[in-house]
Amino acid sequence: MDDSQARKFQKDLNAGLVALVLLAVLERSTEDLYGYEIAKRLQRANDEGRAMLGQWSHIWRQTRGFVDRFIEGTDS
């Protein structure tokens, strides 16, 4: 894989994971981590965000397991 392909893969991967990571950080935070307006918007969507975090975390674990099986050579 040349550098441009690697950068594109990393960019696509990062874009897909940003929301997952952000929701996970917010879930574990005991205080607001962002500006006032962003925090207010996040608070209004807290329950929906928690449900989405659970769904996305499950999807991520399945995807990670699938990829790991091939990377580790345990696909069968």
All heavy atoms as a GROMACS GRO file, in nm:
protein
  616
    1MET      N    1   0.086  -0.116   0.000
    1MET     CA    2   0.000   0.000   0.000
    1MET      C    3   0.090   0.123   0.000
    1MET      O    4   0.175   0.137   0.086
    1MET     CB    5  -0.088  -0.004   0.125
    1MET     CG    6  -0.184   0.112   0.135
    1MET     SD    7  -0.292   0.112   0.281
    1MET     CE    8  -0.397  -0.026   0.249
    2ASP      N    9   0.071   0.211  -0.099
    2ASP     CA   10   0.154   0.331  -0.101
    2ASP      C   11   0.104   0.433   0.001
    2ASP      O   12   0.000   0.416   0.064
    2ASP     CB   13   0.162   0.390  -0.242
    2ASP     CG   14   0.029   0.446  -0.292
    2ASP    OD1   15  -0.052   0.494  -0.209
    2ASP    OD2   16   0.005   0.442  -0.413
    3ASP      N   17   0.182   0.540   0.020
    3ASP     CA   18   0.151   0.638   0.123
    3ASP      C   19   0.014   0.702   0.105
    3ASP      O   20  -0.057   0.724   0.202
    3ASP     CB   21   0.257   0.747   0.126
    3ASP     CG   22   0.385   0.700   0.194
    3ASP    OD1   23   0.381   0.597   0.263
    3ASP    OD2   24   0.488   0.769   0.178
    4SER      N   25  -0.026   0.732  -0.019
    4SER     CA   26  -0.155   0.798  -0.040
    4SER      C   27  -0.270   0.703  -0.004
    4SER      O   28  -0.371   0.746   0.053
    4SER     CB   29  -0.169   0.848  -0.183
    4SER     OG   30  -0.169   0.740  -0.275
    5GLN      N   31  -0.256   0.577  -0.034
    5GLN     CA   32  -0.359   0.480   0.002
    5GLN      C   33  -0.366   0.462   0.154
    5GLN      O   34  -0.474   0.451   0.211
    5GLN     CB   35  -0.334   0.346  -0.065
    5GLN     CG   36  -0.357   0.347  -0.214
    5GLN     CD   37  -0.315   0.216  -0.278
    5GLN    OE1   38  -0.216   0.156  -0.238
    5GLN    NE2   39  -0.390   0.173  -0.378
    6ALA      N   40  -0.250   0.460   0.217
    6ALA     CA   41  -0.246   0.446   0.362
    6ALA      C   42  -0.310   0.568   0.429
    6ALA      O   43  -0.386   0.553   0.525
    6ALA     CB   44  -0.102   0.429   0.410
    7ARG      N   45  -0.280   0.687   0.377
    7ARG     CA   46  -0.340   0.808   0.433
    7ARG      C   47  -0.491   0.809   0.414
    7ARG      O   48  -0.565   0.847   0.504
    7ARG     CB   49  -0.277   0.932   0.371
    7ARG     CG   50  -0.139   0.965   0.429
    7ARG     CD   51  -0.092   1.103   0.388
    7ARG     NE   52  -0.088   1.120   0.243
    7ARG     CZ   53   0.016   1.090   0.165
    7ARG    NH1   54   0.125   1.042   0.219
    7ARG    NH2   55   0.011   1.110   0.036
    8LYS      N   56  -0.539   0.766   0.297
    8LYS     CA   57  -0.683   0.761   0.272
    8LYS      C   58  -0.749   0.661   0.365
    8LYS      O   59  -0.855   0.689   0.423
    8LYS     CB   60  -0.713   0.725   0.127
    8LYS     CG   61  -0.863   0.723   0.097
    8LYS     CD   62  -0.894   0.683  -0.044
    8LYS     CE   63  -1.041   0.682  -0.078
    8LYS     NZ   64  -1.136   0.656   0.027
    9PHE      N   65  -0.690   0.545   0.381
    9PHE     CA   66  -0.745   0.444   0.472
    9PHE      C   67  -0.752   0.499   0.615
    9PHE      O   68  -0.853   0.486   0.683
    9PHE     CB   69  -0.659   0.318   0.470
    9PHE     CG   70  -0.703   0.215   0.570
    9PHE    CD1   71  -0.818   0.142   0.550
    9PHE    CD2   72  -0.629   0.193   0.684
    9PHE    CE1   73  -0.860   0.048   0.643
    9PHE    CE2   74  -0.670   0.099   0.777
    9PHE     CZ   75  -0.785   0.026   0.757
   10GLN      N   76  -0.645   0.563   0.660
   10GLN     CA   77  -0.642   0.619   0.795
   10GLN      C   78  -0.747   0.728   0.811
   10GLN      O   79  -0.816   0.735   0.912
   10GLN     CB   80  -0.503   0.675   0.827
   10GLN     CG   81  -0.488   0.720   0.971
   10GLN     CD   82  -0.500   0.606   1.069
   10GLN    OE1   83  -0.432   0.505   1.055
   10GLN    NE2   84  -0.586   0.619   1.167
   11LYS      N   85  -0.762   0.814   0.708
   11LYS     CA   86  -0.863   0.921   0.713
   11LYS      C   87  -1.004   0.862   0.722
   11LYS      O   88  -1.085   0.907   0.803
   11LYS     CB   89  -0.850   1.010   0.589
   11LYS     CG   90  -0.948   1.123   0.586
   11LYS     CD   91  -0.932   1.206   0.460
   11LYS     CE   92  -1.040   1.312   0.453
   11LYS     NZ   93  -1.036   1.388   0.329
   12ASP      N   94  -1.033   0.763   0.639
   12ASP     CA   95  -1.165   0.699   0.642
   12ASP      C   96  -1.190   0.630   0.776
   12ASP      O   97  -1.299   0.640   0.832
   12ASP     CB   98  -1.179   0.597   0.528
   12ASP     CG   99  -1.182   0.660   0.391
   12ASP    OD1  100  -1.202   0.784   0.382
   12ASP    OD2  101  -1.164   0.588   0.292
   13LEU      N  102  -1.090   0.562   0.825
   13LEU     CA  103  -1.104   0.494   0.954
   13LEU      C  104  -1.127   0.595   1.066
   13LEU      O  105  -1.217   0.578   1.149
   13LEU     CB  106  -0.977   0.412   0.982
   13LEU     CG  107  -0.978   0.324   1.105
   13LEU    CD1  108  -1.090   0.220   1.098
   13LEU    CD2  109  -0.844   0.256   1.121
   14ASN      N  110  -1.049   0.702   1.067
   14ASN     CA  111  -1.064   0.804   1.170
   14ASN      C  112  -1.202   0.869   1.164
   14ASN      O  113  -1.265   0.892   1.268
   14ASN     CB  114  -0.957   0.912   1.156
   14ASN     CG  115  -0.820   0.862   1.196
   14ASN    OD1  116  -0.806   0.760   1.260
   14ASN    ND2  117  -0.718   0.934   1.157
   15ALA      N  118  -1.249   0.899   1.044
   15ALA     CA  119  -1.380   0.964   1.030
   15ALA      C  120  -1.490   0.876   1.088
   15ALA      O  121  -1.583   0.927   1.151
   15ALA     CB  122  -1.407   0.994   0.883
   16GLY      N  123  -1.480   0.748   1.067
   16GLY     CA  124  -1.582   0.657   1.117
   16GLY      C  125  -1.576   0.635   1.267
   16GLY      O  126  -1.675   0.600   1.330
   17LEU      N  127  -1.460   0.658   1.325
   17LEU     CA  128  -1.443   0.630   1.468
   17LEU      C  129  -1.457   0.752   1.558
   17LEU      O  130  -1.474   0.738   1.678
   17LEU     CB  131  -1.306   0.567   1.491
   17LEU     CG  132  -1.286   0.430   1.426
   17LEU    CD1  133  -1.144   0.382   1.448
   17LEU    CD2  134  -1.385   0.331   1.480
   18VAL      N  135  -1.454   0.870   1.499
   18VAL     CA  136  -1.458   0.991   1.579
   18VAL      C  137  -1.583   0.997   1.666
   18VAL      O  138  -1.576   1.022   1.787
   18VAL     CB  139  -1.448   1.117   1.490
   18VAL    CG1  140  -1.483   1.243   1.567
   18VAL    CG2  141  -1.307   1.129   1.433
   19ALA      N  142  -1.699   0.972   1.607
   19ALA     CA  143  -1.823   0.978   1.684
   19ALA      C  144  -1.825   0.872   1.793
   19ALA      O  145  -1.868   0.899   1.906
   19ALA     CB  146  -1.944   0.963   1.592
   20LEU      N  147  -1.778   0.753   1.763
   20LEU     CA  148  -1.774   0.646   1.863
   20LEU      C  149  -1.686   0.685   1.981
   20LEU      O  150  -1.726   0.672   2.097
   20LEU     CB  151  -1.724   0.516   1.800
   20LEU     CG  152  -1.699   0.399   1.894
   20LEU    CD1  153  -1.829   0.357   1.963
   20LEU    CD2  154  -1.640   0.283   1.818
   21VAL      N  155  -1.569   0.734   1.953
   21VAL     CA  156  -1.477   0.773   2.059
   21VAL      C  157  -1.532   0.890   2.139
   21VAL      O  158  -1.528   0.891   2.262
   21VAL     CB  159  -1.338   0.805   2.001
   21VAL    CG1  160  -1.247   0.868   2.106
   21VAL    CG2  161  -1.274   0.679   1.943
   22LEU      N  162  -1.589   0.988   2.070
   22LEU     CA  163  -1.645   1.104   2.139
   22LEU      C  164  -1.757   1.062   2.234
   22LEU      O  165  -1.760   1.105   2.350
   22LEU     CB  166  -1.699   1.205   2.037
   22LEU     CG  167  -1.766   1.329   2.093
   22LEU    CD1  168  -1.673   1.407   2.185
   22LEU    CD2  169  -1.815   1.417   1.981
   23LEU      N  170  -1.846   0.977   2.188
   23LEU     CA  171  -1.954   0.931   2.275
   23LEU      C  172  -1.900   0.851   2.394
   23LEU      O  173  -1.950   0.863   2.506
   23LEU     CB  174  -2.054   0.847   2.196
   23LEU     CG  175  -2.141   0.925   2.099
   23LEU    CD1  176  -2.221   0.829   2.011
   23LEU    CD2  177  -2.234   1.020   2.173
   24ALA      N  178  -1.798   0.772   2.371
   24ALA     CA  179  -1.739   0.694   2.481
   24ALA      C  180  -1.675   0.786   2.585
   24ALA      O  181  -1.690   0.765   2.706
   24ALA     CB  182  -1.637   0.595   2.427
   25VAL      N  183  -1.605   0.888   2.540
   25VAL     CA  184  -1.544   0.984   2.632
   25VAL      C  185  -1.651   1.057   2.712
   25VAL      O  186  -1.641   1.072   2.833
   25VAL     CB  187  -1.454   1.084   2.556
   25VAL    CG1  188  -1.412   1.200   2.644
   25VAL    CG2  189  -1.331   1.013   2.500
   26LEU      N  190  -1.755   1.100   2.644
   26LEU     CA  191  -1.864   1.170   2.712
   26LEU      C  192  -1.934   1.079   2.812
   26LEU      O  193  -1.974   1.124   2.920
   26LEU     CB  194  -1.965   1.224   2.610
   26LEU     CG  195  -1.912   1.337   2.523
   26LEU    CD1  196  -2.014   1.369   2.414
   26LEU    CD2  197  -1.882   1.460   2.605
   27GLU      N  198  -1.950   0.954   2.778
   27GLU     CA  199  -2.015   0.859   2.867
   27GLU      C  200  -1.937   0.846   2.998
   27GLU      O  201  -1.995   0.832   3.106
   27GLU     CB  202  -2.025   0.722   2.799
   27GLU     CG  203  -2.070   0.609   2.889
   27GLU     CD  204  -2.216   0.618   2.932
   27GLU    OE1  205  -2.291   0.696   2.872
   27GLU    OE2  206  -2.252   0.550   3.028
   28ARG      N  207  -1.808   0.852   2.991
   28ARG     CA  208  -1.724   0.831   3.109
   28ARG      C  209  -1.690   0.959   3.182
   28ARG      O  210  -1.630   0.955   3.289
   28ARG     CB  211  -1.597   0.758   3.067
   28ARG     CG  212  -1.626   0.612   3.032
   28ARG     CD  213  -1.512   0.549   2.955
   28ARG     NE  214  -1.539   0.411   2.925
   28ARG     CZ  215  -1.614   0.369   2.823
   28ARG    NH1  216  -1.670   0.456   2.742
   28ARG    NH2  217  -1.635   0.241   2.801
   29SER      N  218  -1.727   1.072   3.126
   29SER     CA  219  -1.693   1.201   3.185
   29SER      C  220  -1.792   1.238   3.295
   29SER      O  221  -1.912   1.214   3.283
   29SER     CB  222  -1.694   1.309   3.078
   29SER     OG  223  -1.669   1.435   3.137
   30THR      N  224  -1.741   1.295   3.401
   30THR     CA  225  -1.828   1.344   3.508
   30THR      C  226  -1.850   1.494   3.496
   30THR      O  227  -1.920   1.553   3.578
   30THR     CB  228  -1.766   1.313   3.646
   30THR    OG1  229  -1.638   1.376   3.654
   30THR    CG2  230  -1.755   1.162   3.667
   31GLU      N  231  -1.791   1.557   3.396
   31GLU     CA  232  -1.807   1.700   3.374
   31GLU      C  233  -1.807   1.730   3.226
   31GLU      O  234  -1.764   1.647   3.145
   31GLU     CB  235  -1.694   1.777   3.443
   31GLU     CG  236  -1.556   1.737   3.391
   31GLU     CD  237  -1.444   1.806   3.465
   31GLU    OE1  238  -1.442   1.931   3.466
   31GLU    OE2  239  -1.360   1.736   3.522
   32ASP      N  240  -1.860   1.846   3.191
   32ASP     CA  241  -1.860   1.888   3.050
   32ASP      C  242  -1.718   1.910   3.002
   32ASP      O  243  -1.636   1.971   3.072
   32ASP     CB  244  -1.940   2.017   3.032
   32ASP     CG  245  -2.087   1.999   3.061
   32ASP    OD1  246  -2.136   1.884   3.053
   32ASP    OD2  247  -2.154   2.099   3.090
   33LEU      N  248  -1.691   1.858   2.884
   33LEU     CA  249  -1.556   1.868   2.830
   33LEU      C  250  -1.544   1.967   2.716
   33LEU      O  251  -1.436   1.989   2.664
   33LEU     CB  252  -1.511   1.730   2.780
   33LEU     CG  253  -1.507   1.619   2.884
   33LEU    CD1  254  -1.470   1.487   2.818
   33LEU    CD2  255  -1.410   1.652   2.994
   34TYR      N  256  -1.656   2.027   2.675
   34TYR     CA  257  -1.659   2.112   2.556
   34TYR      C  258  -1.720   2.246   2.591
   34TYR      O  259  -1.768   2.267   2.702
   34TYR     CB  260  -1.739   2.042   2.446
   34TYR     CG  261  -1.680   1.907   2.414
   34TYR    CD1  262  -1.729   1.793   2.474
   34TYR    CD2  263  -1.570   1.896   2.329
   34TYR    CE1  264  -1.672   1.670   2.448
   34TYR    CE2  265  -1.512   1.773   2.303
   34TYR     CZ  266  -1.564   1.661   2.362
   34TYR     OH  267  -1.507   1.540   2.337
   35GLY      N  268  -1.722   2.333   2.491
   35GLY     CA  269  -1.780   2.464   2.510
   35GLY      C  270  -1.926   2.458   2.551
   35GLY      O  271  -1.994   2.357   2.534
   36TYR      N  272  -1.975   2.570   2.604
   36TYR     CA  273  -2.110   2.577   2.659
   36TYR      C  274  -2.217   2.531   2.559
   36TYR      O  275  -2.302   2.447   2.592
   36TYR     CB  276  -2.137   2.720   2.704
   36TYR     CG  277  -2.275   2.739   2.759
   36TYR    CD1  278  -2.306   2.697   2.889
   36TYR    CD2  279  -2.375   2.797   2.684
   36TYR    CE1  280  -2.432   2.713   2.941
   36TYR    CE2  281  -2.503   2.813   2.734
   36TYR     CZ  282  -2.531   2.772   2.863
   36TYR     OH  283  -2.657   2.786   2.913
   37GLU      N  284  -2.215   2.582   2.440
   37GLU     CA  285  -2.318   2.548   2.342
   37GLU      C  286  -2.313   2.401   2.302
   37GLU      O  287  -2.415   2.334   2.294
   37GLU     CB  288  -2.306   2.636   2.216
   37GLU     CG  289  -2.411   2.610   2.113
   37GLU     CD  290  -2.553   2.634   2.163
   37GLU    OE1  291  -2.572   2.723   2.247
   37GLU    OE2  292  -2.644   2.564   2.117
   38ILE      N  293  -2.194   2.349   2.280
   38ILE     CA  294  -2.181   2.208   2.244
   38ILE      C  295  -2.230   2.120   2.360
   38ILE      O  296  -2.302   2.023   2.339
   38ILE     CB  297  -2.036   2.174   2.207
   38ILE    CG1  298  -1.996   2.249   2.080
   38ILE    CG2  299  -2.018   2.024   2.187
   38ILE    CD1  300  -1.849   2.240   2.047
   39ALA      N  301  -2.192   2.156   2.482
   39ALA     CA  302  -2.235   2.079   2.598
   39ALA      C  303  -2.387   2.078   2.610
   39ALA      O  304  -2.447   1.975   2.640
   39ALA     CB  305  -2.171   2.136   2.725
   40LYS      N  306  -2.452   2.191   2.586
   40LYS     CA  307  -2.598   2.197   2.595
   40LYS      C  308  -2.663   2.108   2.490
   40LYS      O  309  -2.759   2.038   2.518
   40LYS     CB  310  -2.648   2.342   2.581
   40LYS     CG  311  -2.617   2.426   2.700
   40LYS     CD  312  -2.691   2.371   2.821
   40LYS     CE  313  -2.660   2.446   2.945
   40LYS     NZ  314  -2.719   2.386   3.064
   41ARG      N  315  -2.611   2.110   2.371
   41ARG     CA  316  -2.666   2.024   2.265
   41ARG      C  317  -2.645   1.877   2.298
   41ARG      O  318  -2.734   1.794   2.275
   41ARG     CB  319  -2.602   2.058   2.130
   41ARG     CG  320  -2.645   2.192   2.078
   41ARG     CD  321  -2.585   2.221   1.945
   41ARG     NE  322  -2.620   2.357   1.904
   41ARG     CZ  323  -2.588   2.409   1.789
   41ARG    NH1  324  -2.520   2.337   1.701
   41ARG    NH2  325  -2.622   2.531   1.759
   42LEU      N  326  -2.530   1.845   2.351
   42LEU     CA  327  -2.504   1.706   2.389
   42LEU      C  328  -2.594   1.662   2.503
   42LEU      O  329  -2.640   1.548   2.505
   42LEU     CB  330  -2.356   1.689   2.428
   42LEU     CG  331  -2.257   1.699   2.312
   42LEU    CD1  332  -2.115   1.702   2.367
   42LEU    CD2  333  -2.276   1.587   2.213
   43GLN      N  334  -2.620   1.750   2.597
   43GLN     CA  335  -2.707   1.716   2.709
   43GLN      C  336  -2.849   1.686   2.660
   43GLN      O  337  -2.914   1.596   2.710
   43GLN     CB  338  -2.708   1.828   2.812
   43GLN     CG  339  -2.580   1.836   2.891
   43GLN     CD  340  -2.575   1.959   2.981
   43GLN    OE1  341  -2.660   2.046   2.972
   43GLN    NE2  342  -2.474   1.963   3.066
   44ARG      N  343  -2.896   1.762   2.562
   44ARG     CA  344  -3.031   1.739   2.511
   44ARG      C  345  -3.041   1.604   2.441
   44ARG      O  346  -3.149   1.545   2.435
   44ARG     CB  347  -3.071   1.852   2.415
   44ARG     CG  348  -3.101   1.982   2.487
   44ARG     CD  349  -3.169   2.080   2.394
   44ARG     NE  350  -3.090   2.115   2.279
   44ARG     CZ  351  -3.012   2.222   2.270
   44ARG    NH1  352  -2.998   2.304   2.373
   44ARG    NH2  353  -2.946   2.249   2.159
   45ALA      N  354  -2.931   1.555   2.386
   45ALA     CA  355  -2.932   1.427   2.313
   45ALA      C  356  -2.870   1.315   2.396
   45ALA      O  357  -2.832   1.212   2.342
   45ALA     CB  358  -2.858   1.444   2.181
   46ASN      N  359  -2.854   1.332   2.534
   46ASN     CA  360  -2.778   1.237   2.617
   46ASN      C  361  -2.830   1.096   2.606
   46ASN      O  362  -2.754   1.003   2.581
   46ASN     CB  363  -2.783   1.286   2.761
   46ASN     CG  364  -2.676   1.222   2.844
   46ASN    OD1  365  -2.640   1.107   2.821
   46ASN    ND2  366  -2.626   1.295   2.940
   47ASP      N  367  -2.964   1.073   2.625
   47ASP     CA  368  -3.018   0.937   2.623
   47ASP      C  369  -3.000   0.872   2.487
   47ASP      O  370  -2.963   0.756   2.477
   47ASP     CB  371  -3.166   0.938   2.661
   47ASP     CG  372  -3.187   0.974   2.808
   47ASP    OD1  373  -3.092   0.956   2.888
   47ASP    OD2  374  -3.297   1.021   2.842
   48GLU      N  375  -3.027   0.948   2.382
   48GLU     CA  376  -3.011   0.895   2.246
   48GLU      C  377  -2.865   0.862   2.221
   48GLU      O  378  -2.833   0.760   2.160
   48GLU     CB  379  -3.060   0.998   2.144
   48GLU     CG  380  -3.054   0.950   2.002
   48GLU     CD  381  -3.104   1.056   1.903
   48GLU    OE1  382  -3.176   1.148   1.945
   48GLU    OE2  383  -3.069   1.043   1.786
   49GLY      N  384  -2.776   0.947   2.266
   49GLY     CA  385  -2.633   0.924   2.248
   49GLY      C  386  -2.586   0.798   2.320
   49GLY      O  387  -2.505   0.722   2.269
   50ARG      N  388  -2.638   0.775   2.440
   50ARG     CA  389  -2.600   0.655   2.516
   50ARG      C  390  -2.648   0.529   2.444
   50ARG      O  391  -2.575   0.430   2.437
   50ARG     CB  392  -2.659   0.660   2.656
   50ARG     CG  393  -2.590   0.760   2.745
   50ARG     CD  394  -2.659   0.769   2.881
   50ARG     NE  395  -2.619   0.888   2.951
   50ARG     CZ  396  -2.520   0.893   3.040
   50ARG    NH1  397  -2.453   0.785   3.066
   50ARG    NH2  398  -2.489   1.005   3.099
   51ALA      N  399  -2.769   0.534   2.390
   51ALA     CA  400  -2.820   0.418   2.316
   51ALA      C  401  -2.735   0.394   2.192
   51ALA      O  402  -2.701   0.280   2.159
   51ALA     CB  403  -2.966   0.441   2.277
   52MET      N  404  -2.701   0.503   2.123
   52MET     CA  405  -2.618   0.492   2.003
   52MET      C  406  -2.480   0.439   2.038
   52MET      O  407  -2.424   0.357   1.966
   52MET     CB  408  -2.609   0.626   1.932
   52MET     CG  409  -2.549   0.616   1.793
   52MET     SD  410  -2.561   0.770   1.702
   52MET     CE  411  -2.737   0.788   1.688
   53LEU      N  412  -2.424   0.484   2.149
   53LEU     CA  413  -2.293   0.436   2.193
   53LEU      C  414  -2.296   0.285   2.211
   53LEU      O  415  -2.206   0.214   2.167
   53LEU     CB  416  -2.251   0.504   2.323
   53LEU     CG  417  -2.125   0.448   2.388
   53LEU    CD1  418  -2.004   0.463   2.298
   53LEU    CD2  419  -2.102   0.517   2.522
   54GLY      N  420  -2.401   0.234   2.274
   54GLY     CA  421  -2.413   0.090   2.293
   54GLY      C  422  -2.418   0.015   2.162
   54GLY      O  423  -2.350  -0.086   2.144
   55GLN      N  424  -2.496   0.066   2.068
   55GLN     CA  425  -2.507   0.002   1.936
   55GLN      C  426  -2.375   0.007   1.862
   55GLN      O  427  -2.329  -0.093   1.806
   55GLN     CB  428  -2.616   0.070   1.854
   55GLN     CG  429  -2.755   0.049   1.907
   55GLN     CD  430  -2.857   0.136   1.835
   55GLN    OE1  431  -2.824   0.220   1.752
   55GLN    NE2  432  -2.983   0.115   1.867
   56TRP      N  433  -2.314   0.125   1.859
   56TRP     CA  434  -2.188   0.141   1.785
   56TRP      C  435  -2.077   0.059   1.849
   56TRP      O  436  -1.991   0.005   1.780
   56TRP     CB  437  -2.150   0.287   1.776
   56TRP     CG  438  -2.234   0.366   1.681
   56TRP    CD1  439  -2.339   0.321   1.604
   56TRP    CD2  440  -2.223   0.504   1.654
   56TRP    NE1  441  -2.393   0.424   1.533
   56TRP    CE2  442  -2.323   0.537   1.561
   56TRP    CE3  443  -2.139   0.604   1.701
   56TRP    CZ2  444  -2.340   0.666   1.512
   56TRP    CZ3  445  -2.157   0.732   1.652
   56TRP    CH2  446  -2.254   0.764   1.558
   57SER      N  447  -2.075   0.053   1.981
   57SER     CA  448  -1.972  -0.027   2.049
   57SER      C  449  -1.985  -0.175   2.010
   57SER      O  450  -1.885  -0.242   1.985
   57SER     CB  451  -1.984  -0.013   2.200
   57SER     OG  452  -1.957   0.119   2.238
   58HIS      N  453  -2.108  -0.224   2.005
   58HIS     CA  454  -2.132  -0.362   1.964
   58HIS      C  455  -2.084  -0.385   1.820
   58HIS      O  456  -2.014  -0.484   1.792
   58HIS     CB  457  -2.280  -0.394   1.978
   58HIS     CG  458  -2.315  -0.533   1.932
   58HIS    ND1  459  -2.281  -0.645   2.005
   58HIS    CD2  460  -2.379  -0.577   1.821
   58HIS    CE1  461  -2.323  -0.752   1.941
   58HIS    NE2  462  -2.383  -0.713   1.829
   59ILE      N  463  -2.120  -0.295   1.731
   59ILE     CA  464  -2.077  -0.306   1.590
   59ILE      C  465  -1.925  -0.302   1.582
   59ILE      O  466  -1.864  -0.379   1.508
   59ILE     CB  467  -2.141  -0.195   1.505
   59ILE    CG1  468  -2.292  -0.219   1.494
   59ILE    CG2  469  -2.076  -0.188   1.367
   59ILE    CD1  470  -2.368  -0.101   1.437
   60TRP      N  471  -1.863  -0.211   1.658
   60TRP     CA  472  -1.717  -0.201   1.656
   60TRP      C  473  -1.652  -0.331   1.702
   60TRP      O  474  -1.558  -0.379   1.641
   60TRP     CB  475  -1.669  -0.084   1.741
   60TRP     CG  476  -1.521  -0.088   1.761
   60TRP    CD1  477  -1.452  -0.112   1.875
   60TRP    CD2  478  -1.421  -0.074   1.658
   60TRP    NE1  479  -1.317  -0.112   1.852
   60TRP    CE2  480  -1.294  -0.088   1.720
   60TRP    CE3  481  -1.426  -0.049   1.522
   60TRP    CZ2  482  -1.176  -0.079   1.649
   60TRP    CZ3  483  -1.306  -0.041   1.452
   60TRP    CH2  484  -1.183  -0.055   1.515
   61ARG      N  485  -1.702  -0.390   1.810
   61ARG     CA  486  -1.644  -0.516   1.859
   61ARG      C  487  -1.658  -0.627   1.755
   61ARG      O  488  -1.565  -0.706   1.735
   61ARG     CB  489  -1.709  -0.555   1.991
   61ARG     CG  490  -1.660  -0.472   2.109
   61ARG     CD  491  -1.709  -0.527   2.243
   61ARG     NE  492  -1.853  -0.519   2.257
   61ARG     CZ  493  -1.920  -0.413   2.303
   61ARG    NH1  494  -1.854  -0.306   2.340
   61ARG    NH2  495  -2.052  -0.416   2.312
   62GLN      N  496  -1.771  -0.633   1.687
   62GLN     CA  497  -1.788  -0.734   1.581
   62GLN      C  498  -1.691  -0.709   1.467
   62GLN      O  499  -1.627  -0.802   1.418
   62GLN     CB  500  -1.932  -0.731   1.528
   62GLN     CG  501  -2.034  -0.787   1.622
   62GLN     CD  502  -2.173  -0.779   1.563
   62GLN    OE1  503  -2.210  -0.682   1.496
   62GLN    NE2  504  -2.251  -0.883   1.587
   63THR      N  505  -1.680  -0.584   1.425
   63THR     CA  506  -1.590  -0.549   1.314
   63THR      C  507  -1.446  -0.576   1.352
   63THR      O  508  -1.370  -0.633   1.275
   63THR     CB  509  -1.609  -0.402   1.275
   63THR    OG1  510  -1.746  -0.381   1.240
   63THR    CG2  511  -1.520  -0.363   1.159
   64ARG      N  512  -1.409  -0.536   1.474
   64ARG     CA  513  -1.271  -0.558   1.521
   64ARG      C  514  -1.240  -0.708   1.525
   64ARG      O  515  -1.133  -0.751   1.481
   64ARG     CB  516  -1.254  -0.497   1.659
   64ARG     CG  517  -1.112  -0.513   1.713
   64ARG     CD  518  -1.099  -0.459   1.853
   64ARG     NE  519  -1.189  -0.534   1.940
   64ARG     CZ  520  -1.239  -0.488   2.054
   64ARG    NH1  521  -1.212  -0.366   2.094
   64ARG    NH2  522  -1.319  -0.564   2.128
   65GLY      N  523  -1.334  -0.787   1.572
   65GLY     CA  524  -1.313  -0.931   1.577
   65GLY      C  525  -1.295  -0.990   1.438
   65GLY      O  526  -1.208  -1.075   1.415
   66PHE      N  527  -1.375  -0.944   1.344
   66PHE     CA  528  -1.366  -0.991   1.206
   66PHE      C  529  -1.228  -0.958   1.148
   66PHE      O  530  -1.161  -1.045   1.092
   66PHE     CB  531  -1.477  -0.926   1.123
   66PHE     CG  532  -1.468  -0.956   0.976
   66PHE    CD1  533  -1.512  -1.077   0.926
   66PHE    CD2  534  -1.416  -0.862   0.888
   66PHE    CE1  535  -1.504  -1.105   0.791
   66PHE    CE2  536  -1.409  -0.889   0.753
   66PHE     CZ  537  -1.453  -1.011   0.704
   67VAL      N  538  -1.186  -0.833   1.164
   67VAL     CA  539  -1.057  -0.791   1.110
   67VAL      C  540  -0.943  -0.864   1.181
   67VAL      O  541  -0.849  -0.911   1.117
   67VAL     CB  542  -1.041  -0.638   1.121
   67VAL    CG1  543  -0.900  -0.594   1.085
   67VAL    CG2  544  -1.144  -0.568   1.033
   68ASP      N  545  -0.951  -0.874   1.313
   68ASP     CA  546  -0.846  -0.943   1.389
   68ASP      C  547  -0.827  -1.087   1.345
   68ASP      O  548  -0.714  -1.136   1.339
   68ASP     CB  549  -0.874  -0.939   1.539
   68ASP     CG  550  -0.848  -0.802   1.600
   68ASP    OD1  551  -0.785  -0.717   1.534
   68ASP    OD2  552  -0.892  -0.782   1.716
   69ARG      N  553  -0.936  -1.156   1.315
   69ARG     CA  554  -0.924  -1.295   1.270
   69ARG      C  555  -0.839  -1.305   1.144
   69ARG      O  556  -0.759  -1.398   1.129
   69ARG     CB  557  -1.062  -1.356   1.245
   69ARG     CG  558  -1.134  -1.392   1.374
   69ARG     CD  559  -1.256  -1.481   1.349
   69ARG     NE  560  -1.354  -1.425   1.259
   69ARG     CZ  561  -1.452  -1.341   1.294
   69ARG    NH1  562  -1.464  -1.303   1.420
   69ARG    NH2  563  -1.536  -1.294   1.204
   70PHE      N  564  -0.853  -1.211   1.053
   70PHE     CA  565  -0.774  -1.215   0.930
   70PHE      C  566  -0.632  -1.168   0.953
   70PHE      O  567  -0.537  -1.228   0.900
   70PHE     CB  568  -0.842  -1.133   0.820
   70PHE     CG  569  -0.960  -1.204   0.762
   70PHE    CD1  570  -1.087  -1.182   0.814
   70PHE    CD2  571  -0.945  -1.296   0.660
   70PHE    CE1  572  -1.197  -1.249   0.762
   70PHE    CE2  573  -1.053  -1.363   0.608
   70PHE     CZ  574  -1.180  -1.340   0.661
   71ILE      N  575  -0.616  -1.066   1.032
   71ILE     CA  576  -0.482  -1.015   1.059
   71ILE      C  577  -0.400  -1.118   1.135
   71ILE      O  578  -0.282  -1.138   1.108
   71ILE     CB  579  -0.489  -0.881   1.137
   71ILE    CG1  580  -0.543  -0.771   1.046
   71ILE    CG2  581  -0.352  -0.843   1.193
   71ILE    CD1  582  -0.570  -0.640   1.118
   72GLU      N  583  -0.463  -1.185   1.229
   72GLU     CA  584  -0.393  -1.284   1.310
   72GLU      C  585  -0.388  -1.422   1.244
   72GLU      O  586  -0.328  -1.514   1.297
   72GLU     CB  587  -0.461  -1.294   1.447
   72GLU     CG  588  -0.450  -1.166   1.527
   72GLU     CD  589  -0.541  -1.163   1.649
   72GLU    OE1  590  -0.609  -1.264   1.675
   72GLU    OE2  591  -0.545  -1.059   1.715
   73GLY      N  592  -0.456  -1.436   1.130
   73GLY     CA  593  -0.451  -1.561   1.058
   73GLY      C  594  -0.534  -1.672   1.120
   73GLY      O  595  -0.505  -1.790   1.102
   74THR      N  596  -0.639  -1.634   1.193
   74THR     CA  597  -0.723  -1.736   1.257
   74THR      C  598  -0.858  -1.749   1.188
   74THR      O  599  -0.950  -1.806   1.244
   74THR     CB  600  -0.746  -1.703   1.406
   74THR    OG1  601  -0.808  -1.574   1.416
   74THR    CG2  602  -0.615  -1.705   1.482
   75ASP      N  603  -0.871  -1.694   1.066
   75ASP     CA  604  -0.998  -1.708   0.993
   75ASP      C  605  -1.016  -1.853   0.950
   75ASP      O  606  -0.926  -1.918   0.903
   75ASP     CB  607  -1.003  -1.615   0.872
   75ASP     CG  608  -0.894  -1.645   0.772
   75ASP    OD1  609  -0.777  -1.657   0.814
   75ASP    OD2  610  -0.925  -1.657   0.653
   76SER      N  611  -1.133  -1.905   0.974
   76SER     CA  612  -1.157  -2.044   0.935
   76SER      C  613  -1.302  -2.063   0.897
   76SER      O  614  -1.386  -1.989   0.924
   76SER     CB  615  -1.119  -2.140   1.046
   76SER     OG  616  -1.174  -2.103   1.168
   0.00000   0.00000   0.00000
